[in-house]
Amino acid sequence: MDVDGGDGAAAEEFTRQVQVRFVTKLKPPYKTPQSSISIPAKLTRRGLSTIVNNLLLAVNGDWQSEPFDFLIDGELVRMPLQEFLLVKGISAEKTLEIEYIKAIAPRKEEEPSLHDDWVSAVDGSNNGYILTGCYDGFARIWRGAGICTHVLDGHSGPITSVCTLTPKAESGIDQIVATASKDRTIRLWKFGVEETLDQSKKITAFKILRGHNAAVQTIAAEPSTDMVCSGSWDGAINLWNTNASDTDSGSVSLKKRKKGLVYRCGRISCRIGVQGEALTALVGHTQCVSSVMWPQRETIYSASWDHSIRRWDVETGKDSLSMSCGKVINCLDIGGESSALIAAGGSDPVLRIWDPRRPGTLSPIYHFSSHNSWISSCKWHPKSWFHLVSSSYDGKVMLWDIRTALPLAVIDTHKDKVLCADWWREDSVVSGGADSKLCISSGISVVQ
C-alpha cells in the first residue's frame, strides 16, 4: 500500500495543473486570448514560451515562433513554475496572471570589426555611428560592422576612454567627440557624419586639453553644455570647456590664462584657458580615478581605485556622497529608476547596484555575480529602468534585468578579455576587447 501511495503522489505531482491567464503590454500581433487556461505546474520558461507561441499561432496562422520571458508580480520567472510559486509564497489555487515580454537576447551577431591593437573604449550613444578607442593610439568612427569612415590621429599613447559630445546626428551639423589617453591629454575632434567616403579619412584634433600629471583614464560629457570632465591616475577630476571657437591646442602660461574667457557654471564664474586648460579640479580621491559620469549639469559621479564612489556638487566642488566599496572600482554608470541608481564593477566578479536615495544605508541593493573575473564596464540601457549590460575580463558580455539574479543572455563573441561595452541604437550591444575586435550584437528587444 505504501508503494502504491508513493506512485500515486508522484503521478499527481507530475500531472499537477495550475490555472493561468497570459497578459502582455505588447501590441498586436502579440496579443493572446484573455481567457484562462490550465497548464502543467512543472513548466519552465521554455515550456511557457511554447504555449504562448501556440496561442498566437491559433489566432494568426502566419505567426513565426519566437522566445518570450515571463513575469509574475513584476518578477522574472527563471525556474520551473511550481518552484517559483513555492519560493515566492504565491498560491496556486487562484488563477495566476503571467505577463509575457519579448526575450532579451541578441538575434544577430555582426561580423567583427578588426583593429590593430586592444579595443579599450567604445561609445554607442549616437545612433549614426560607433566611436572606438584603441591601444594603437587611434580612435575610429564606424557606421556599422566593418565600415570605418574616420581615423582620429594624434595621440602618442593608448586611448583609454572616448565620449560623444553630440549624441544626436542632426543633418548638416558637425559631430564632436572627445578621447582620452595615457599620453596625459584629452583631444577634441570634429567630423561630418554625412560625408560620403570611399575609404577611411584621417582627421586631426581641433583642440588638445592638457593639465593632468598622469595618464587620463576616463572622460564624460555634460549633456547640456560644452563641457567634459576627466579622471586621471593623478587622482584628480578636471573640468574642461570644449567650445570649438576657443582656439586649437596646447598649453598656456599663467599670464595668458588670466585673459581667458569667463564661463558661467551655475553661480560660479570659471575662467577658461584660451588653449584648453582645465576650468577647475575636483580633489578627494587618493588613487586612480577610473570612471566618471556627468548625468546632470550640477552633479558628477566618480569611481576610483581607492575603493570609493563619490558624488560631486559641481558648483561647490565638494563631494556630497562618498561610498566605500571595499574593492578597486573600474567602472560605474547612472541609470535605472528615475536615473538615480548607481551600477559599478571592479576587481571581483560582482556587479553591484546602489540606490543612494535610501536613508540610513549605503549597502548595495543588488548583487549580480555570474561573471568569473574582474568587471571592466557596465552601462544602463538608455530607455529602460531595468536593463543593463556588463563586460568582464572573463571574455563575456552579459545582459541583465534587475528583476532577476541571473543574466538574460551571455554574449561570448570575444576570444579574450572584454574591455568595454555600450548600447547602440537601443537594440544592439557594442563591445571591444583584447582580441582587437569591435563586436556588434543586434536585435535585442529591450524597448517593446
Sequence and secondary structure as in RCSB ss.txt:
>XXXX:A:sequence
MDVDGGDGAAAEEFTRQVQVRFVTKLKPPYKTPQSSISIPAKLTRRGLSTIVNNLLLAVNGDWQSEPFDFLIDGE
LVRMPLQEFLLVKGISAEKTLEIEYIKAIAPRKEEEPSLHDDWVSAVDGSNNGYILTGCYDGFARIWRGAGICTH
VLDGHSGPITSVCTLTPKAESGIDQIVATASKDRTIRLWKFGVEETLDQSKKITAFKILRGHNAAVQTIAAEPST
DMVCSGSWDGAINLWNTNASDTDSGSVSLKKRKKGLVYRCGRISCRIGVQGEALTALVGHTQCVSSVMWPQRETI
YSASWDHSIRRWDVETGKDSLSMSCGKVINCLDIGGESSALIAAGGSDPVLRIWDPRRPGTLSPIYHFSSHNSWI
SSCKWHPKSWFHLVSSSYDGKVMLWDIRTALPLAVIDTHKDKVLCADWWREDSVVSGGADSKLCISSGISVVQ
>XXXX:A:secstr
 HHHHHHHHHHHHHH EEEEEEE S  TTS    S EEEETT  HHHHHHHHHHHHHHH TT     EEEEETTE
E  S HHHHHHHHT  SSS EEEEEEE  S SEE   EE SS EEEEE  STT EEEEETTS EEEEEETTEEEE
EE   SS EEEEEES  S  TT  EEEEEEETTSEEEEEEE TT   SS EEE  SEEEE  SS EEEEEE TTS
SEEEEEETTSEEEEEE  TTS S     HHHHTT EEEEETTEEEEE TTS  SEEEE  SS EEEEEEEETTEE
EEEETTSEEEEEETTTTEEEEEEE SS EEEEEEESGGG EEEEEESSS EEEE TTSTT  S SEEE   SS E
EEEEE TT SSEEEEEETTS EEEEETTSSS SEEE   SS EEEEEEETTTEEEEEETTSEEEEEE      
